[in-house]
Amino acid sequence: MKIKALGITALLLFAPLSSQAGIGLKAGLNFANVTSASAINAGSRSGFVAGVFFGSPSMGLMGFRSEFLFSRQGYDFGSNTTTGSVQLDYIIMPSLMVINLGKIAQIQAGAQVSYLLKANVNGAGTGDPATEKILDLFNRFDYGLAGGLEITPFKGFLIGARINLSFGNLYKDPSTFTGGTPSFFPSVDAKNNVFQLYTGYQF
């Protein structure tokens, strides 16, 4: 039901835009990590991002960009006894204001909401059946800010870079875990942060 509700929300958000905006496709690389994770020596993890966007033409000073993306992110971790990685698959919906710098470049900034589809941990188990349900440890919804720079070297084709900073806590309160805190669990206030490099085409 949650995924169905997410799909309906996306249709309501993007349908009014499609009649007045250019539609495009984009794909690229994620370089992801989490904040407040020094206790587990968290390191960046690479992934990918891909999806569709609706954007205003590069005419005038101001514009908009709305996107519906699949984003694979997470982090690597290590300690004296174990190492591994956490993989997180999100649906992300940024809604951005655009400042056009001529017809070639634009600055993008705005807010985004995310929904966690899948979580996987390699290299660390909890030993407790309740906390082995990995997805139950995470908050499914996330929110934050996104901003970056995009360049259109020739008509239609684009390349860009973006930073996503989350405000929502990645994990639920550990006091609710019956089996204790897992070894890959950094802190209750850990948050996603992602740097993206991408390319795409606007029709």
Backbone as a ProteinNet text record, in pm:
[ID]
protein_1_A
[PRIMARY]
MKIKALGITALLLFAPLSSQAGIGLKAGLNFANVTSASAINAGSRSGFVAGVFFGSPSMGLMGFRSEFLFSRQGYDFGSNTTTGSVQLDYIIMPSLMVINLGKIAQIQAGAQVSYLLKANVNGAGTGDPATEKILDLFNRFDYGLAGGLEITPFKGFLIGARINLSFGNLYKDPSTFTGGTPSFFPSVDAKNNVFQLYTGYQF
[TERTIARY]
81.2	0	85.3	199.8	286.4	344.2	384.8	441.4	333.6	210.9	100.5	74.2	76.2	54.9	165.9	289.8	403.2	384.3	336.4	314.1	206.6	98.5	-8.3	42.3	122.1	181.1	266.5	347.7	433	351.3	242.3	157.5	93.2	45.1	-16.4	84	209.6	313.6	359.8	377.1	440.2	343.5	222.9	129.4	102.8	79.9	56.8	178.1	296.6	418.3	447	402.4	444.7	394.7	282.8	227.6	301.2	382.6	447	599.1	653.3	796.4	856.1	986.7	1060.1	1083.5	1068.6	1089	1227.1	1295.9	1429.5	1460.4	1571	1623.4	1763.1	1798.2	1931.1	1979.1	2112.1	2173	2314.3	2361.7	2496.4	2542.7	2647.5	2711.8	2683	2663.9	2652.3	2780.4	2822.2	2929.4	2867.3	2829.6	2743.2	2816.3	2767.4	2817.9	2709.5	2739.1	2646.1	2720.8	2649.7	2707.4	2706	2778.8	2779.4	2812.2	2914.1	2946.2	3092.7	3161.2	3303.9	3325.9	3227.4	3243.3	3260.9	3211.3	3224.9	3316	3391.4	3482.6	3411.1	3298.4	3219.6	3293.8	3285.6	3348.1	3248.8	3284.2	3193.4	3172.4	3057.9	3020.3	2965.9	3008.7	2960.8	2834.1	2749.9	2626.2	2585	2457.2	2411.8	2277.2	2245.2	2116.8	2064.3	1933.4	1874.4	1726.3	1674.9	1532.8	1491.7	1376	1315.5	1301.7	1303.6	1284	1197	1139.2	1060	1120.7	1162.3	1228.7	1182.6	1184.6	1148.5	1259.1	1228.5	1330.6	1431.4	1551.3	1657.9	1641.4	1523.8	1495.7	1452.8	1499.2	1469.4	1563.9	1549.6	1641.3	1604.3	1473.5	1429.2	1356	1360.7	1289.9	1267.2	1229.2	1204.4	1255.7	1271.8	1308.2	1244.5	1167.3	1111.1	1158	1192.8	1254.3	1193.2	1200.6	1159.2	1272.5	1348.9	1474.8	1483.1	1554.6	1600	1744.5	1775.5	1909.6	1962.1	2076	2142.2	2257.8	2254.8	2353.8	2382.7	2438.2	2471.6	2607.6	2677.2	2810.6	2883.5	3015	3099.8	3135.3	3163.9	3198.3	3308.8	3374.8	3481.2	3511.6	3558.6	3600.7	3713.9	3753.6	3860.4	3817.6	3686.9	3637.9	3563	3512.2	3431.3	3435.8	3414.8	3398.8	3281.3	3225.6	3114.4	3058.3	2938.2	2875.7	2725.2	2664.9	2519.7	2473.4	2384.1	2329.5	2185.1	2153	2019.5	1965.2	1846.2	1781.7	1662.9	1668.1	1564.5	1494.8	1369	1302.7	1312.1	1367.1	1389.4	1311.5	1245.8	1168.1	1213	1313.1	1353.7	1259.4	1240.6	1166.9	1254	1308.7	1417.2	1380.4	1428.1	1428.3	1556.7	1548.3	1661.2	1693	1821.8	1869.2	1952.2	1904	1973	2085.7	2203.6	2319.1	2338.9	2257.1	2254.6	2182.7	2215.8	2154.2	2240.9	2355.7	2450.9	2452.7	2437.2	2452.4	2335.9	2312.7	2210.5	2247.2	2210.3	2223.8	2089.6	2090.6	1968.1	1972.9	1862.7	1856.3	1711.2	1690.2	1555.2	1548.6	1430.3	1405.3	1376.9	1389	1355.2	1301.4	1217.5	1169.1	1209.3	1228.7	1276.9	1200.2	1191.4	1129.1	1223.1	1254.9	1348	1276.3	1321.9	1263.1	1325.2	1458.9	1529.9	1657.3	1691.8	1816.6	1884.9	2016.9	2093.2	2225.4	2264.8	2391.1	2476.7	2597.8	2693.6	2807.2	2839.9	2956.4	2925.6	2797.8	2765.4	2624.7	2613.4	2483	2461.5	2338.8	2308.9	2296	2269.7	2250.2	2114	2028.8	1895.5	1791.5	1694.4	1596.9	1519.7	1490.2	1412.7	1490.4	1618.1	1696.9	1759.3	1746.4	1792	1700.1	1580.3	1494.2	1547.7	1647.7	1727.8	1642.9	1546.3	1467.5	1392.9	1361.8	1289.7	1373.3	1503.8	1590.4	1588	1544	1555.4	1423.1	1432.2	1316.9	1292.9	1171.8	1144.5	1141.6	1097.1	1090.3	1208	1257.7	1368	1335.7	1401.7	1379.4	1505.8	1523	1642	1649.7	1771.5	1797.9	1886.4	1874.5	1957.4	1999.3	2120.5	2167.3	2286.1	2299.7	2412.6	2418.2	2502.7	2529	2511.6	2443.2	2422	2464.1	2529.3	2578.5	2519.9	2477.6	2425.9	2521.3	2622.3	2721.1	2663	2560.6	2486.3	2342.4	2253.4	2109.7	2070.5	1998.3	1946.6	2037.4	2165	2259.9	2301.3	2310.6	2348.3	2437.8	2521.2	2602.1	2590.4	2601.4	2582	2642.4	2644	2691	2594.6	2569.5	2471.9	2510.8	2474.2	2490.1	2352.3	2326.2	2202.1	2234.3	2171.1	2192	2059.9	2055	1932.1	1922.1	1798.8	1769.5	1708.4	1650.3	1586.3	1687.4	1663	1751.2	1741	1856.6	1860.4	1799.3	1833.4	1789.1	1682.5	1606.6	1510.6	1584.9	1513.9	1569.4	1616.5	1746.9	1798.7	1737.3	1671.9	1608.9	1492.4	1446.7	1336.3	1384.7	1517.7	1571	1581.6	1519.7	1519	1652.7	1729.7	1854.6	1978.3	1962.2	2077.2	2114.2	2213.7	2255.4	2344.4	2311.6	2394.7	2531.8	2628.2	2765.9	2782.1	2687.9	2696.8	2618.2	2563.4	2475.1	2558	2563.7	2653	2600.8	2479.9	2424.3	2280.7	2197.8	2058	2040.7	2136.6	2124	2205.1	2241.3	2309.1	2215.6	2271.4	2191.7	2265	2188	2245.3	2308.3	2420.3	2470.6	2531.4	2498.9	2533.6	2583.4	2693.2	2742	2718.5	2656.5	2620.7	2689.6	2733	2776.2	2688.9	2630.6	2533.7	2538.9	2476	2455.5	2312.9	2262.8	2125.9	2090.8	1964.9	1916.2	1773.7	1750.7	1618.5	1558.6	1441.2	1376.8	1302
-120.2	0	126.4	119.9	237.3	268.2	163	183.6	236.2	183.8	232.8	380.2	417.4	557.7	645	593.6	668.4	691.6	588.1	602	703.6	702.8	800.2	941.4	957	1087.9	1137.8	1048.4	1086.6	1130.2	1057.4	1094.1	1230.6	1254.8	1383.9	1497.8	1468.4	1571	1602.9	1497.7	1517.7	1533.7	1483.9	1492.8	1636	1730.6	1868.7	1931.3	1878.4	1938.1	1891.5	1767.9	1707.8	1784.4	1856.9	1929.9	2060	2106.3	2234.3	2226.6	2106.9	2092.1	1989.5	2001.6	1901.6	1779	1661.1	1535	1482.2	1426.1	1374.9	1251	1187.5	1071.4	1103.7	1048.7	1071.6	946.6	931.1	819.5	858.8	803.5	837.4	758.8	808.2	741.4	813.5	735.2	786.4	757.8	854.1	834	868.9	764.6	782.4	750.9	813.1	787.4	827.4	815.6	860.2	944	1035.1	1116.9	1039.6	1090.9	1035	886.3	847	705.3	675	761.3	739.4	615.1	576.6	462.2	331.7	324.8	201.7	222.7	332.1	362.9	356.9	423.4	420.8	489.2	429.6	485.7	498	572.1	595.3	467.8	461.7	346	397.1	337	379.4	302.9	369.3	309.3	378.6	375.7	441.5	506.8	600.4	668.9	674.5	656.2	660.3	693.5	763.7	793.7	894.2	954.2	1047.7	1183.7	1290.8	1424.2	1507.9	1611.6	1710.1	1846.3	1918.7	2045	2153.1	2276.7	2389.2	2416.8	2473.1	2507.2	2606.3	2607.2	2696	2836.5	2893.2	3029.6	3110	3233.1	3313.7	3281.7	3354.8	3339.1	3222.1	3202.3	3101.6	2987.5	2871.6	2755.4	2654.5	2530.9	2426.5	2293.4	2198.5	2061	1968.4	1872.8	1768	1633.4	1542.1	1416.2	1298.3	1181.6	1055.1	956.7	922.9	851.9	726	626.2	513.2	540.2	529.2	561.9	450.4	392.7	291.2	357.1	351	418.7	336.3	396.1	321.8	361.4	266.6	293.9	163.7	171.1	60.5	82.8	-25.5	-13.2	-111.9	-86.8	-176.1	-157.9	-265.1	-262	-362.4	-388.4	-484.6	-627.3	-652.2	-788.6	-814.8	-711.9	-735.5	-616.4	-643.9	-540.3	-578.7	-481.5	-510.8	-386	-396	-283.7	-287.3	-169.7	-153.9	-96	-167.1	-121.1	-78.3	42.7	99	141.5	94.5	129.7	221.1	341.4	442.1	482.2	521.7	604.9	748.3	838.8	977.1	1069.7	1168.8	1265.7	1407.2	1461.6	1600.8	1697.4	1813.1	1923.1	2047.9	2095.6	2193.2	2322.1	2432.4	2558.3	2567.3	2631.8	2639.2	2785.9	2818.8	2948.7	2924.5	2973.8	2953.8	3054.6	3003.5	3087.9	3083.8	3159.8	3150.2	3022.9	2969.1	2846.1	2723.9	2740.7	2630.7	2571.4	2652.1	2603.6	2648.5	2573	2611.1	2560.7	2640.5	2602.5	2549.8	2435.6	2373.1	2361.5	2391.4	2378.5	2360.4	2275.4	2252.9	2141	2083.1	1978.4	1845.7	1736.4	1606.4	1516.8	1422.9	1319.4	1184.3	1085.2	954.3	844.7	729.5	612.3	493.5	427.1	314	188.3	133.7	12.9	-113.6	-111.3	-233.5	-198.8	-281.2	-265.4	-400.7	-401.5	-525.3	-499.2	-588.1	-576.3	-697.5	-674.8	-782.1	-774.9	-887.1	-892.4	-881.9	-860.6	-849.4	-899.4	-989.8	-1035.9	-993.4	-994.5	-954.9	-1074.7	-1192.3	-1309.8	-1314.9	-1220.2	-1215.4	-1214.8	-1307.3	-1315.6	-1186.2	-1111.4	-987.9	-883	-868.5	-766	-815.8	-946.7	-995.5	-947.3	-900.4	-836.3	-695.5	-685.1	-563.7	-440.7	-453.8	-336.6	-276.2	-358.5	-309.3	-214.1	-210.8	-121.6	21.4	39.9	169	245	376.6	460.5	457.3	425.8	407.7	540.2	647.8	777.3	865.6	943.2	1035.7	1167.7	1273	1404.4	1488	1588.1	1671.5	1773.1	1821.1	1921.1	1863.3	1920.2	1880.3	2005.4	2005.1	2118.6	2080.8	2149.7	2118.8	2206.9	2166.4	2239.6	2146.1	2195.3	2115.4	2195.5	2128.7	2192.8	2121.4	2199.8	2145.9	2188.1	2104.7	2145	2157.4	2078.1	2097	2051	2088.6	2075.4	1933.6	1924.4	1795.7	1724.9	1712.3	1638.4	1721.7	1656.8	1729.2	1642.8	1711.6	1648.5	1734	1671.1	1747.3	1682.9	1757.6	1712.1	1765.1	1682.8	1721.5	1663.7	1737.2	1690.3	1677.2	1562	1537.9	1526.5	1607.6	1605.8	1575.2	1464.8	1424.4	1487	1514.9	1563.4	1454.6	1351.7	1244.6	1143.3	1086.3	982.7	855.6	797.5	676.3	558.2	544.6	430.3	469.1	368.7	386.3	389.8	423.7	429.6	290.5	273.6	140.4	81	161.8	108.8	16.4	20.4	-66.3	-200.3	-219.4	-344.9	-447.3	-562.6	-663.7	-736.3	-736.6	-812.6	-728.4	-603.4	-516.5	-444.9	-357.6	-277.1	-357.7	-368	-442	-377.5	-455.5	-406.8	-302.5	-295.3	-198.4	-72	-60.8	49.1	165.9	279.7	388.9	473.6	525.4	614.4	642.9	673.6	698.6	823.7	917	1038.8	1034	913.1	899.1	940.1	1011.5	1062.5	1035.8	1014.4	993.1	1121.1	1106.8	1215.3	1153.4	1211.8	1152.3	1259.8	1228.1	1311.7	1236.2	1302.2	1240	1304.5	1223	1267	1195.7	1269.6	1207.6	1269.2	1199.6	1250.7	1216.9	1285.3	1258.7	1329.8	1320.1	1384.2	1435.4	1561.8	1621.7	1634.8	1576.6	1573.5	1703.8
0	0	0	73.4	78.6	-58.1	-131.6	-265.4	-359.8	-346.5	-429.2	-402.4	-273.8	-237.6	-293	-292.9	-347.2	-496.6	-566.9	-710.4	-742.7	-665.3	-685.5	-660.6	-553.8	-523.6	-639.3	-696.2	-808.4	-928.5	-958.2	-1071.9	-1051.6	-929.7	-900.7	-909.8	-872.8	-874.4	-1014.8	-1098.3	-1227.6	-1344.2	-1333.2	-1445.3	-1488.4	-1395.5	-1438.9	-1506.1	-1475.8	-1530.5	-1672.2	-1705	-1831.1	-1952.7	-1937.9	-2051.6	-2078.8	-1983.4	-2000.8	-1987	-1983.3	-1960.3	-2053.5	-2073.3	-2146.6	-2060.6	-2120.3	-2049.8	-2083.8	-1985.1	-2008.9	-1927.9	-1962.9	-1891.4	-1840.7	-1725.1	-1671	-1597.9	-1590.9	-1519.1	-1481.2	-1370.6	-1328.5	-1208.2	-1144.2	-1032	-901.5	-796.2	-659.8	-582.2	-502	-404.7	-269.7	-194.9	-78.5	51.1	159.2	293.6	392.5	521	624.7	726.9	790.3	897	1028.8	1127.9	1263.6	1263.7	1188.1	1175	1203.7	1278.5	1306.1	1392.1	1472.6	1562.6	1486.6	1363.7	1285.8	1164.4	1163.8	1053.3	918.3	910.6	786.8	673.2	555.9	437.1	324.4	220.3	108.7	27.5	-34.4	-117	-249.3	-358.3	-489.7	-527.4	-603.3	-652	-780.3	-811.1	-933.9	-910.5	-998.3	-996.2	-1139.2	-1156.7	-1290.7	-1278.8	-1379.2	-1376.5	-1481.6	-1457.5	-1551.7	-1484.5	-1564.9	-1509.4	-1602.4	-1542.8	-1615.4	-1584.6	-1687.2	-1664.5	-1759.7	-1713.6	-1799	-1899.1	-2014.1	-2112.2	-2054.9	-2110.9	-2061.9	-2119.4	-2095.9	-2139.3	-2017.3	-2009.4	-1892.7	-1778.6	-1671.1	-1557.8	-1469	-1443.1	-1347.3	-1416.6	-1354.5	-1406.5	-1296.1	-1334.6	-1236.7	-1289.2	-1199.2	-1234.9	-1132.7	-1178.8	-1094.3	-1147.7	-1057.7	-1098.1	-1022.1	-1083.2	-1021.4	-1047.3	-942.3	-958.6	-872.9	-923.3	-843	-804	-674.6	-626.4	-536.7	-574.5	-491.8	-417.6	-285.1	-202.2	-76.8	27.9	149	203.2	265.6	319.9	348.4	353.8	398.4	544.5	617.3	758.3	793.4	904.7	948.5	1095.3	1156.8	1296.7	1313.2	1435.9	1461.2	1431.9	1427.7	1412.4	1283	1217.8	1098.3	1003.8	878.1	775.9	686.7	621.1	532.7	469.6	417.8	350.5	371.2	368.2	375.8	242.3	174.2	46.3	65.3	19.1	35.4	-100.6	-134.4	-260.9	-232.7	-288.2	-264.4	-393.8	-382	-481.9	-430.4	-512.4	-471.4	-564.3	-505.3	-583.9	-548.5	-620	-598.5	-669.4	-608.2	-669.2	-654.8	-765.7	-762.4	-835.9	-782.8	-855.7	-937.5	-1052.4	-1145	-1175.7	-1171.8	-1218.8	-1344.1	-1457.6	-1584.1	-1601.4	-1633	-1664	-1814.9	-1885.6	-2030.2	-2071.1	-2187.8	-2236.9	-2214.5	-2152.4	-2138.7	-1998.9	-1896.9	-1759.5	-1672.6	-1565.6	-1469	-1330.5	-1232	-1092	-1044.9	-975	-926.4	-774.5	-708.1	-562.6	-519.9	-419.4	-371.1	-270	-255.6	-156.7	-226.5	-149.1	-202.9	-91.9	-131.8	-41.3	-99.5	-11.1	-53.5	18.9	-47.3	13.4	-3.9	106.3	104.7	58.3	-55.3	-110.3	-53.8	-35.4	0.4	75.4	173.6	247.3	258.8	243	250.4	320.5	410.9	482.5	451.6	404.9	379	479.5	541.8	630.1	776.4	814	956	981.9	1075.9	1120.4	1264.6	1308.6	1445.9	1538.1	1483.5	1566.5	1631.9	1602.2	1661.7	1550.8	1554.6	1445	1422.4	1530.5	1514.7	1436.6	1468	1399.3	1270.1	1240.9	1111.6	1000.3	1033.6	934.5	913.2	828.9	817.2	789.3	701.1	661.5	780.3	880.1	997.2	1082.3	1060.3	1138.1	1085.1	961.5	894	894	892.8	863	712.3	672.4	529.3	453.9	518.6	452.1	493.4	397.7	422.2	351.6	393.9	332.4	350	263.8	273.2	161.2	137.2	34.9	-74.5	-192.5	-306.2	-381.8	-434.1	-512.4	-597.3	-710.1	-796.2	-919.3	-1010.8	-1135	-1252.6	-1356.8	-1477.5	-1600	-1694.8	-1816.8	-1937.8	-2036.2	-2162.2	-2273.7	-2306.6	-2406.9	-2547.6	-2577.4	-2702.1	-2678.7	-2767.6	-2745.3	-2706	-2594.9	-2548.3	-2451	-2482.3	-2399.6	-2278.8	-2162.2	-2040.6	-1952	-1874.5	-1771.3	-1644.7	-1528.7	-1407	-1284.5	-1177	-1046.4	-941.1	-838.4	-736.9	-601.3	-496.2	-359	-296	-233.3	-159.4	-10.5	71.1	215.9	284.5	357.4	425.4	563.5	604.8	739.2	827	766.9	842.1	892.2	1008.9	1062.9	979.8	949.3	868.7	943.1	1072.3	1151.7	1252.6	1294.5	1402.6	1536.8	1641.1	1775.8	1818.3	1852.9	1887.9	2013.9	2096.1	2216.4	2183.3	2057.4	2016.1	1963.9	1951.1	1898	2010.5	1991.8	2096.9	2109	2002.6	2004.5	2026.5	2066.1	2084.4	1956.3	1964.6	1850.4	1756.5	1627.7	1532.4	1514.8	1468	1454.9	1346	1250.5	1141.2	1171.4	1290.5	1328.4	1379.6	1306.4	1346.2	1461.1	1449	1549.5	1510.7	1609.5	1578	1493	1497.5	1417.9	1288.9	1244.4	1115.4	1002.3	905	792.3	661.4	555.8	423.4	370	300.5	215.4	91	-23.2	-152	-247.2	-316.7	-426.1	-555.7	-654.4	-779.7	-898	-991	-1123.5	-1225.4	-1320.3	-1409.2	-1548.2	-1639.2	-1773.8	-1816.3	-1917.2	-1959.5	-2087.3	-2120.6	-2243.6	-2220.8	-2258	-2247	-2385	-2403.5	-2536.1	-2564.5
[MASK]
+++++++++++++++++++++++++++++++++++++++++++++++++++++++++++++++++++++++++++++++++++++++++++++++++++++++++++++++++++++++++++++++++++++++++++++++++++++++++++++++++++++++++++++++++++++++++++++++++++++++++++

